[in-house]
C-alpha cells in the first residue's frame, strides 16, 4: 500500500535530483531551492540566477495512467505554476528573498535580469509525451523529462552552454511541424551536429528527427575524444568552487570565472596546468607567468612559497594583471589566478578598466621595465577546435 504522502515524498525526491544536477552546472552560489513569496508560499521548486539570466524550474514526479500517459492536468499544473512565478517576479515585482548555503540571504532584483527561461521537469514512471517547448501566456516553457534533464545537465554543464541551448530552442518556429522520436536528446544531437544551432530548420516546413540521432552522436570517436579532452576543464570548475575561500566579496570574481563555456574552460585549464608543469620542472626559485586571450584576458602566476609568500604573491598578481590589461587593449577585463608549488591555495584578481589612459600606459611600461613582466609574453589564444578532426582520433 502506498504511503499517504506518496506525491509529497516522490516530489521531494524529484526536486533533490534536479537540485543536485543544477549545482553541478550552475554551482551552489547561483542556485536557490524553494524560494518563498512574501506570503510564505513557495514561488517555485528552484530558481537559478546567474548574471543577467534567471531560470525558473518547476519539478513534478508523476504516475502514469493505465495507458502509460501522464494526466494532462498535472503536466499543465507545472506550466501554470511557472507562469505564476514569472508574474510574481517580473510583472508584480513582489519582494522575494533568496537564500542558499553559501551566499546567505539576499533580495531578488528583477531589474538586473535580461533573460528568463521557464523549465517544467516531469519525472515519473513514464516519459510520455508532452511538448519539448510550448507557449503559455506569451512566454515559452521548456518541457524536460527526467532522462533528458540528466542528459542536458551532463552535456551542457556550464551556465553558458545550458543557456545557449535554451535560447537556441526558443528561436525555433513552433508553427513548423516538428516530430521528434525518442527523447529530446535527439533534438540536442541535431543541435550539436549543426554547430550548436537550430538555424538549419529555417529551410524546412516539416522536420522529422528520429531516435537514432543521440546514440549515433554520443558514440562518434570525435565525441568520445572530446569528452576525454574536456576532463582537464573540471580543474577550472574546482577553482570556481574555491573562489569563496579568499573573501566574503567573492561573488563577482566567481561569476567571471564561471562565465566561460566548457570548451573555453578546457583551454584555460590546459594553459594553467602547462604553466604549473613548467614551474615544477624548473628551478624552484623561479616563477611562471602565462597569458590566455579570449573575450577576457586571463593571467596565471605560479610561484615558490618561500621566495614569494602569499601577501607578496597577491601583489605580484595584481601588477601582472595591470600589465596584461595594457598589452591587450581590446579587453577591458582581466582575470588573474595565482598558486604555489602545492597547488592548494589560490589568489585571484579581477580587473575591469574600460578606458586605458596615457597615465596607465606609462605605469605599465614602468612596471615592465622594473619587474620584467611580459616583456616578451607567451600568449595562448582560445581558437582551437572543440572537437578533434577525424584523423586526430
Beta strands, then each sheet from edge to edge (+ up, - down):
strand 1: 31-33
strand 2: 46-50
strand 3: 53-62
strand 4: 97-100
strand 5: 104-107
strand 6: 115-124
strand 7: 133-136
strand 8: 139-145
strand 9: 177-180
strand 10: 206-209
strand 11: 288-293
strand 12: 297-303
strand 13: 333-340
strand 14: 347-352
strand 15: 379-381
sheet 1: 1+ 2- 3+ 6+ 8+ 7-
sheet 2: 4+ 5-
sheet 3: 9+ 10+
sheet 4: 14+ 13- 12- 11+ 15+
end
